Amino acid sequence: MTGNLHEECGVFGVALNRKSDVAHLAYYGLYALQHRGQEGAGIAVCDDGVISCHKDVGLVNDVFSKHALSSLPNGRMAIGHVRYSTTGKDPRINVQPLVINHLKGRMAIAHNGNLTNDAVLRRSLELNGSIFHTTSDTEVIAYTVTKHRLKESSLESAVSRTMDEIKGAFSLLIMSPQKLIAARDPWGFRPLSLASFEDGYVVSSETCAFDSIGAKFIRDIEPGEIITIKDGQISSDRSHCGKEKRSLCVFEFIYFARPDSILEGESVQVARQRAGAFLALEHPAQADVVIGVPDSGIDAALGYARQSGIPYGIGLIKNKYIGRTFIQPEQTMRENGVRIKLNPVSSAVKGKRVILIDDSIVRGTTSMRIVRLLRDAGAKEVHFRSAAPKFLYPCYFGTDIDSSENLFAYKHTDEEMRRILDVDSLGFLSVENVVKLTQNPSLGFCTACFSSIYPCRPENGHEKDKYQSPLKENENG
């Protein structure tokens, strides 16, 4: 009913106490969040109560030409979104923000995450006359907020009522003509942070976007918290906080987030180096050099090298103009992208025993090609290490891992994987150590795709239909 959309996106919002070129601020923020989505981008600006929006498929720089940015007015508020999806023949209709008109006004909404009860909510809304234009659960959230807004005295009250109904992962930005609202699901699956900027505030999926405009980080928005920014003032509703166990997606630290971001007070870069150190302890090997797969495998490789004492080397060069294969929407694009994305440094690997560190192995196709590149470049031995545990189970919270039967580690034994990859040894980070990537013992993680321990499960009765369809274009390794 809702399609097979599994999104990992980025949101950015700015609310100032004066008119400014907020579209450009949002543009810079989205540029910093480009790694979170390369399929589409959009910005909505509020100017004197009027909401204007520009969005399209493509990279931020492609969607927002000089003309497109100048067409957006100056205003006090703006929200932006970068998106990737795994399926959909017409991705343009699902590009955010969504702009909704209703009896009590207008609002724009942008969302990062994936609901687990969206099919049930969508059906209920449709039976009551709602007409859906997209296949995204963001529209389900928008209509649910609207339903409550028609009865509630304020938008923030409507958002609070909505949070009583929606389940799953959501980091949410909603902009009305008067206020900007940020909300995070009670589990805290996806990150969301708050910063100050001149005479206003900024909200972003990652702190690296604050650095791009010179905003000063204040704090993370708490799981279950609703932040309202109006007329330069902030209010907080914590009535939904503490209802669920904190379950930040651990893959944010392993892969999704930029290494210069800080999540829940923890450095992403340091967490990845810790993953490498754990790998060195769990899966040692006699080798001459440790190399990482750019970009997210490099810090883990550094951590492995430091812990093991084996020299670190640059064995793979990345074409900086090619996007992540994990978030390319077409299968053929992914296959071609691997060939031109990475090139081995022969002098670093020829005749040597190489330890190759990547952030993860999902289907194994990309990993096989990388190993072949090293073999062709003359590597004597290749010892593969994954900075993530084995992916064995589907994810319902926004990561593109939708079917166990399509996962490399689920289909094969360790020895079979080793032979298929053509490596001399193979090792995965343990589930026990992946939750120790940060030094904060109170920071809880979701590791369901590794452990099958789900903080919450789909409630729509369509698990196979929605989540067990064949793994499509996007995968990492």
VEXDREN-2710 file (C-alpha; in Angstrom, 1 decimal):
% VEXDREN-2710
k/r/px/py/pz
1/MET/0.0/0.0/0.0
2/THR/2.8/2.4/0.8
3/GLY/5.4/1.1/-1.6
4/ASN/8.9/-0.2/-0.7
5/LEU/10.5/3.0/0.4
6/HIS/13.3/2.7/2.9
7/GLU/14.8/6.1/3.5
8/GLU/17.9/7.4/5.1
9/CYS/17.7/11.2/4.7
10/GLY/18.8/14.5/6.2
11/VAL/16.8/17.4/7.5
12/PHE/17.9/21.0/8.2
13/GLY/15.9/23.9/9.6
14/VAL/16.6/27.5/10.5
15/ALA/14.4/30.0/12.4
16/LEU/15.6/33.6/12.8
17/ASN/14.1/36.6/14.5
18/ARG/14.5/38.7/11.4
19/LYS/14.2/38.4/7.7
20/SER/17.3/37.0/6.0
21/ASP/18.4/34.8/3.1
22/VAL/17.4/31.7/4.9
23/ALA/17.3/29.7/1.7
24/HIS/21.1/30.1/1.3
25/LEU/21.6/29.0/4.9
26/ALA/19.5/25.9/4.3
27/TYR/21.4/25.3/1.0
28/TYR/24.7/25.3/2.9
29/GLY/23.2/23.0/5.5
30/LEU/21.9/20.5/2.9
31/TYR/25.3/20.6/1.2
32/ALA/26.9/19.4/4.4
33/LEU/24.2/16.7/4.7
34/GLN/24.6/15.6/1.1
35/HIS/26.0/12.2/2.1
36/ARG/22.7/11.3/3.7
37/GLY/20.8/11.4/0.4
38/GLN/21.7/11.9/-3.2
39/GLU/18.4/11.3/-5.0
40/GLY/16.5/14.5/-4.3
41/ALA/16.7/17.8/-2.4
42/GLY/14.3/20.6/-1.4
43/ILE/13.9/23.8/0.6
44/ALA/10.8/25.5/1.8
45/VAL/10.9/29.2/3.0
46/CYS/8.4/31.1/5.0
47/ASP/8.1/34.8/4.2
48/ASP/5.4/36.8/6.0
49/GLY/3.2/33.8/6.4
50/VAL/3.6/32.6/2.8
51/ILE/5.5/29.3/2.3
52/SER/7.5/28.9/-1.0
53/CYS/9.1/25.7/-1.9
54/HIS/11.6/24.5/-4.5
55/LYS/12.6/20.8/-4.8
56/ASP/13.6/18.3/-7.4
57/VAL/15.6/15.1/-8.0
58/GLY/19.3/15.3/-8.1
59/LEU/22.2/16.5/-5.9
60/VAL/21.9/19.7/-3.9
61/ASN/24.1/21.6/-6.3
62/ASP/22.0/20.4/-9.3
63/VAL/18.6/21.2/-7.7
64/PHE/19.6/24.6/-6.5
65/SER/21.1/26.6/-9.2
66/LYS/21.8/30.3/-8.7
67/HIS/18.4/31.0/-10.3
68/ALA/16.6/28.5/-8.2
69/LEU/18.0/29.9/-5.0
70/SER/17.3/33.5/-6.0
71/SER/13.7/32.5/-6.7
72/LEU/13.1/31.7/-3.1
73/PRO/12.3/34.8/-1.0
74/ASN/14.0/36.1/2.1
75/GLY/12.2/35.0/5.2
76/ARG/12.5/34.2/8.9
77/MET/12.3/30.4/8.6
78/ALA/13.3/27.6/6.2
79/ILE/13.4/23.8/6.3
80/GLY/15.4/21.6/3.9
81/HIS/15.7/17.9/3.1
82/VAL/18.0/15.6/1.2
83/ARG/16.7/12.2/0.3
84/TYR/17.6/8.8/-1.1
85/SER/15.3/5.9/-1.7
86/THR/15.7/2.3/-2.8
87/THR/12.7/2.0/-5.1
88/GLY/10.2/4.0/-7.0
89/LYS/9.8/4.7/-10.7
90/ASP/8.9/8.4/-10.1
91/PRO/11.0/9.6/-7.2
92/ARG/10.2/13.3/-7.9
93/ILE/6.8/13.0/-6.2
94/ASN/8.5/11.9/-3.0
95/VAL/11.0/14.7/-2.8
96/GLN/10.6/16.7/0.4
97/PRO/9.6/19.1/2.0
98/LEU/5.9/18.4/1.5
99/VAL/3.8/21.6/1.7
100/ILE/0.2/21.0/3.0
101/ASN/-2.7/23.4/2.9
102/HIS/-5.5/22.9/5.4
103/LEU/-8.4/24.7/7.0
104/LYS/-6.3/26.3/9.7
105/GLY/-3.4/27.3/7.4
106/ARG/-0.4/25.9/5.7
107/MET/2.7/23.9/6.8
108/ALA/5.8/22.3/5.3
109/ILE/7.2/19.1/6.6
110/ALA/10.4/17.2/6.3
111/HIS/11.1/13.8/7.8
112/ASN/14.0/11.4/8.3
113/GLY/13.1/7.8/9.3
114/ASN/10.6/5.1/8.6
115/LEU/7.3/4.5/10.4
116/THR/6.4/0.9/11.4
117/ASN/2.6/1.5/11.4
118/ASP/2.2/3.7/8.3
119/ALA/0.1/1.2/6.4
120/VAL/-2.5/1.1/9.2
121/LEU/-2.5/4.9/9.5
122/ARG/-2.7/5.4/5.7
123/ARG/-5.6/3.1/5.4
124/SER/-7.5/4.8/8.2
125/LEU/-6.8/8.2/6.6
126/GLU/-7.9/7.0/3.2
127/LEU/-11.1/5.6/4.5
128/ASN/-11.8/9.1/6.0
129/GLY/-11.3/10.8/2.6
130/SER/-7.5/11.6/2.5
131/ILE/-6.1/11.4/-1.0
132/PHE/-2.4/10.5/-1.1
133/HIS/-0.1/11.9/-3.8
134/THR/3.2/10.2/-2.7
135/THR/4.3/6.8/-1.5
136/SER/6.2/8.2/1.4
137/ASP/5.2/7.8/5.0
138/THR/6.0/11.5/5.4
139/GLU/2.7/12.2/3.9
140/VAL/1.1/9.9/6.5
141/ILE/2.7/12.1/9.2
142/ALA/1.5/15.3/7.5
143/TYR/-2.1/14.2/7.3
144/THR/-2.1/12.8/10.8
145/VAL/-0.8/16.2/12.1
146/THR/-3.4/18.0/10.0
147/LYS/-6.2/15.8/11.4
148/HIS/-5.2/16.8/14.9
149/ARG/-4.5/20.4/14.1
150/LEU/-8.1/20.9/13.1
151/LYS/-9.1/20.0/16.7
152/GLU/-6.2/21.3/18.7
153/SER/-5.4/24.9/19.7
154/SER/-1.8/24.8/18.4
155/LEU/0.4/23.0/16.0
156/GLU/2.7/21.7/18.7
157/SER/-0.3/20.1/20.4
158/ALA/-1.2/18.5/17.2
159/VAL/2.3/17.2/16.8
160/SER/2.1/15.8/20.4
161/ARG/-1.1/14.0/19.5
162/THR/0.4/12.7/16.4
163/MET/3.3/11.2/18.4
164/ASP/0.8/9.2/20.3
165/GLU/-0.2/7.5/17.0
166/ILE/2.9/7.1/14.9
167/LYS/5.4/4.4/15.7
168/GLY/9.0/3.8/14.5
169/ALA/11.8/6.1/13.5
170/PHE/11.2/9.8/12.8
171/SER/13.3/13.0/13.2
172/LEU/10.8/15.6/12.0
173/LEU/10.7/19.3/11.1
174/ILE/7.4/21.1/10.6
175/MET/7.2/24.8/9.6
176/SER/4.1/26.9/9.9
177/PRO/3.8/30.6/9.1
178/GLN/4.5/31.4/12.8
179/LYS/6.8/28.6/14.1
180/LEU/9.3/25.9/13.5
181/ILE/8.8/22.6/15.3
182/ALA/11.3/19.8/15.6
183/ALA/10.4/16.4/17.0
184/ARG/12.2/13.1/17.6
185/ASP/10.7/9.7/18.1
186/PRO/10.8/8.3/21.7
187/TRP/13.4/5.7/20.8
188/GLY/15.8/8.2/19.2
189/PHE/16.5/6.0/16.2
190/ARG/17.7/9.0/14.0
191/PRO/19.9/11.9/15.2
192/LEU/18.6/15.5/15.6
193/SER/20.5/18.4/17.1
194/LEU/19.9/22.0/18.0
195/ALA/22.3/25.0/17.5
196/SER/22.2/28.8/17.9
197/PHE/22.8/31.1/15.0
198/GLU/23.0/34.9/15.3
199/ASP/19.5/35.8/16.5
200/GLY/17.9/32.5/16.0
201/TYR/18.3/28.7/16.0
202/VAL/19.1/25.9/13.6
203/VAL/18.1/22.2/13.7
204/SER/19.9/19.5/11.8
205/SER/20.3/15.8/11.4
206/GLU/24.0/16.1/12.0
207/THR/26.3/18.7/13.7
208/CYS/28.5/19.0/10.6
209/ALA/25.8/21.1/9.0
210/PHE/26.1/23.6/11.9
211/ASP/29.8/24.0/11.1
212/SER/29.0/24.9/7.5
213/ILE/27.2/28.1/8.5
214/GLY/29.0/28.9/11.7
215/ALA/26.2/27.9/14.1
216/LYS/27.0/27.0/17.7
217/PHE/25.9/23.6/18.8
218/ILE/23.7/23.6/21.9
219/ARG/22.5/20.1/22.4
220/ASP/20.9/17.0/21.0
221/ILE/17.1/17.0/20.9
222/GLU/16.1/14.2/23.3
223/PRO/14.2/11.1/22.1
224/GLY/10.5/11.9/22.4
225/GLU/11.1/15.7/22.7
226/ILE/9.2/18.3/20.8
227/ILE/11.0/21.7/20.3
228/THR/9.0/24.8/19.3
229/ILE/10.8/27.9/18.0
230/LYS/8.7/31.0/17.7
231/ASP/9.7/34.7/17.7
232/GLY/13.3/33.8/18.8
233/GLN/12.1/31.8/21.8
234/ILE/12.3/28.0/22.4
235/SER/9.9/25.9/24.3
236/SER/10.2/22.2/25.0
237/ASP/7.6/19.4/25.4
238/ARG/9.1/16.4/27.0
239/SER/5.9/14.5/27.7
240/HIS/7.0/11.7/25.3
241/CYS/10.5/11.4/26.7
242/GLY/11.5/8.4/28.6
243/LYS/8.7/6.2/27.3
244/GLU/10.9/3.9/25.3
245/LYS/14.5/2.6/25.6
246/ARG/17.0/4.7/23.8
247/SER/17.8/3.0/20.5
248/LEU/20.0/5.2/18.2
249/CYS/20.8/3.3/15.0
250/VAL/24.3/2.1/15.5
251/PHE/24.8/2.3/11.7
252/GLU/24.9/6.1/12.1
253/PHE/28.3/5.7/13.8
254/ILE/29.4/2.9/11.4
255/TYR/28.5/4.4/8.1
256/PHE/25.8/7.1/7.7
257/ALA/27.1/10.1/9.6
258/ARG/30.0/12.2/8.5
259/PRO/33.2/11.5/10.6
260/ASP/33.3/15.2/11.7
261/SER/29.8/15.0/13.2
262/ILE/29.1/14.6/16.9
263/LEU/26.2/12.3/17.8
264/GLU/24.9/12.2/21.4
265/GLY/28.1/13.9/22.5
266/GLU/30.3/11.2/20.8
267/SER/32.7/11.7/17.9
268/VAL/31.8/9.6/14.9
269/GLN/35.4/9.5/13.8
270/VAL/36.6/8.2/17.2
271/ALA/33.8/5.6/17.3
272/ARG/35.0/4.3/13.9
273/GLN/38.5/4.1/15.1
274/ARG/37.3/2.2/18.2
275/ALA/35.6/-0.3/15.8
276/GLY/38.9/-0.9/14.1
277/ALA/40.7/-1.4/17.4
278/PHE/38.1/-4.0/18.5
279/LEU/38.5/-5.7/15.1
280/ALA/42.3/-6.0/15.7
281/LEU/41.6/-7.6/19.0
282/GLU/38.9/-9.9/17.7
283/HIS/40.4/-10.8/14.4
284/PRO/44.2/-10.4/14.3
285/ALA/46.2/-11.3/11.2
286/GLN/49.8/-11.4/10.1
287/ALA/50.1/-8.7/7.5
288/ASP/52.3/-5.9/6.0
289/VAL/49.8/-3.1/5.6
290/VAL/46.3/-2.1/6.8
291/ILE/44.1/-0.2/4.3
292/GLY/40.6/1.2/4.5
293/VAL/37.9/1.4/1.9
294/PRO/37.2/5.2/1.4
295/ASP/35.6/6.9/3.1
296/SER/33.9/5.3/6.0
297/GLY/36.4/2.4/6.3
298/ILE/39.4/4.7/6.7
299/ASP/39.0/5.6/10.3
300/ALA/38.4/1.9/11.2
301/ALA/41.5/1.0/9.4
302/LEU/43.5/3.6/11.4
303/GLY/42.1/2.1/14.6
304/TYR/43.1/-1.4/13.5
305/ALA/46.6/-0.3/12.5
306/ARG/47.2/1.5/15.8
307/GLN/45.9/-1.4/17.9
308/SER/47.8/-4.1/15.9
309/GLY/51.0/-2.2/15.2
310/ILE/50.8/-3.0/11.5
311/PRO/51.5/0.1/9.3
312/TYR/48.5/1.9/7.8
313/GLY/48.7/2.6/4.1
314/ILE/46.6/4.3/1.4
315/GLY/45.8/1.4/-0.8
316/LEU/42.6/2.7/-2.5
317/ILE/42.0/6.0/-4.1
318/LYS/38.5/7.3/-4.3
319/ASN/37.2/9.4/-7.2
320/LYS/35.7/12.3/-5.1
321/TYR/33.1/13.0/-7.8
322/ILE/31.3/9.7/-7.4
323/GLY/28.6/9.4/-4.8
324/ARG/28.3/6.5/-2.4
325/THR/27.4/3.2/-4.1
326/PHE/25.2/2.4/-1.1
327/ILE/22.8/5.2/-2.0
328/GLN/22.8/5.1/-5.7
329/PRO/19.2/4.3/-6.7
330/GLU/19.9/2.2/-9.8
331/GLN/21.6/-1.2/-10.0
332/THR/23.5/-0.4/-13.1
333/MET/24.7/2.8/-11.6
334/ARG/26.1/0.9/-8.6
335/GLU/27.9/-1.6/-10.7
336/ASN/29.5/1.0/-12.9
337/GLY/30.2/3.2/-9.9
338/VAL/32.4/0.6/-8.3
339/ARG/34.6/0.4/-11.3
340/ILE/35.3/4.1/-11.5
341/LYS/34.9/5.0/-7.9
342/LEU/38.0/3.2/-6.5
343/ASN/41.4/2.6/-7.9
344/PRO/44.1/0.6/-6.1
345/VAL/47.6/2.0/-5.4
346/SER/49.8/-0.7/-6.7
347/SER/52.9/0.4/-4.9
348/ALA/51.1/0.1/-1.6
349/VAL/49.7/-3.4/-2.1
350/LYS/51.8/-5.2/-4.6
351/GLY/53.5/-8.3/-3.1
352/LYS/52.1/-7.5/0.3
353/ARG/49.8/-9.1/2.8
354/VAL/46.9/-6.7/3.0
355/ILE/44.3/-6.2/5.7
356/LEU/41.3/-4.6/4.1
357/ILE/38.8/-2.8/6.3
358/ASP/35.4/-1.8/5.1
359/ASP/32.5/-0.4/7.2
360/SER/30.2/-3.4/6.4
361/ILE/29.3/-6.2/4.0
362/VAL/25.6/-6.3/2.9
363/ARG/25.2/-8.3/-0.3
364/GLY/28.9/-8.9/-0.9
365/THR/28.9/-7.8/-4.6
366/THR/30.9/-4.6/-4.1
367/SER/33.3/-6.3/-1.6
368/MET/34.1/-8.9/-4.2
369/ARG/35.0/-6.3/-6.8
370/ILE/37.2/-4.4/-4.3
371/VAL/39.1/-7.6/-3.4
372/ARG/39.5/-8.3/-7.2
373/LEU/41.0/-4.8/-7.6
374/LEU/43.6/-5.6/-4.9
375/ARG/44.4/-9.0/-6.3
376/ASP/44.8/-7.6/-9.8
377/ALA/47.1/-4.9/-8.3
378/GLY/49.4/-7.6/-7.0
379/ALA/48.3/-8.1/-3.4
380/LYS/49.9/-11.3/-2.0
381/GLU/47.2/-11.9/0.6
382/VAL/43.9/-10.1/1.4
383/HIS/42.4/-10.3/4.9
384/PHE/39.0/-8.7/4.9
385/ARG/37.6/-7.1/8.1
386/SER/34.1/-5.6/8.5
387/ALA/33.7/-2.8/11.0
388/ALA/30.0/-3.9/11.4
389/PRO/28.7/-7.3/12.5
390/LYS/27.0/-9.6/10.1
391/PHE/23.8/-8.3/8.6
392/LEU/21.3/-11.0/9.2
393/TYR/17.9/-9.4/9.6
394/PRO/15.7/-6.7/7.9
395/CYS/15.6/-3.2/9.2
396/TYR/12.2/-1.4/9.7
397/PHE/13.6/1.9/10.8
398/GLY/15.0/3.5/7.6
399/THR/18.1/1.6/6.6
400/ASP/18.2/-0.1/3.3
401/ILE/18.3/-3.7/4.7
402/ASP/15.0/-5.1/3.8
403/SER/15.3/-8.9/3.4
404/SER/17.2/-11.6/5.2
405/GLU/17.4/-13.8/2.2
406/ASN/19.3/-11.2/0.2
407/LEU/21.9/-10.6/2.9
408/PHE/25.3/-12.1/2.2
409/ALA/26.0/-13.3/5.8
410/TYR/22.5/-14.8/6.1
411/LYS/22.9/-16.9/3.0
412/HIS/26.4/-18.2/3.5
413/THR/28.6/-19.7/6.2
414/ASP/31.9/-18.0/7.1
415/GLU/33.9/-20.3/5.0
416/GLU/31.5/-19.9/2.0
417/MET/31.8/-16.1/2.3
418/ARG/35.6/-16.3/2.5
419/ARG/35.7/-18.4/-0.7
420/ILE/33.2/-16.2/-2.6
421/LEU/35.0/-13.0/-1.6
422/ASP/38.4/-14.7/-2.5
423/VAL/40.0/-13.6/0.7
424/ASP/42.6/-15.3/2.9
425/SER/40.6/-14.6/6.0
426/LEU/37.4/-12.9/7.0
427/GLY/36.3/-11.2/10.2
428/PHE/33.3/-9.2/11.4
429/LEU/33.0/-7.0/14.4
430/SER/31.0/-8.7/17.1
431/VAL/27.6/-7.5/18.3
432/GLU/29.0/-7.3/21.8
433/ASN/31.6/-4.8/20.8
434/VAL/29.6/-2.8/18.3
435/VAL/27.6/-1.3/21.2
436/LYS/30.9/-0.2/22.8
437/LEU/31.8/2.1/19.9
438/THR/31.1/5.1/22.2
439/GLN/32.4/5.7/25.7
440/ASN/28.9/6.6/27.0
441/PRO/27.5/3.4/28.6
442/SER/24.0/5.0/28.9
443/LEU/23.7/5.5/25.1
444/GLY/21.5/2.7/23.9
445/PHE/21.7/1.4/20.3
446/CYS/19.4/-0.4/17.9
447/THR/21.3/-3.4/16.6
448/ALA/18.3/-5.3/15.3
449/CYS/19.7/-5.9/11.8
450/PHE/22.6/-7.8/13.5
451/SER/20.8/-9.3/16.5
452/SER/17.1/-9.5/15.6
453/ILE/16.3/-7.6/18.9
454/TYR/13.8/-5.0/17.6
455/PRO/12.9/-2.0/19.8
456/CYS/9.5/-2.1/18.1
457/ARG/8.1/-4.1/15.2
458/PRO/5.8/-3.3/12.3
459/GLU/2.2/-3.1/13.3
460/ASN/0.7/-3.1/9.8
461/GLY/0.5/-6.8/9.2
462/HIS/2.3/-6.4/5.9
463/GLU/5.9/-7.2/7.0
464/LYS/6.6/-9.5/4.0
465/ASP/4.9/-7.2/1.5
466/LYS/6.6/-4.1/2.6
467/TYR/10.0/-5.2/3.9
468/GLN/10.7/-8.6/2.5
469/SER/10.7/-7.6/-1.2
470/PRO/14.0/-8.4/-3.0
471/LEU/16.8/-6.1/-2.0
472/LYS/17.0/-3.6/-4.8
473/GLU/19.6/-1.2/-5.9
474/ASN/21.2/0.2/-2.8
475/GLU/23.6/-1.7/-0.7
476/ASN/26.9/-1.2/1.0
477/GLY/29.5/-3.9/0.1
END
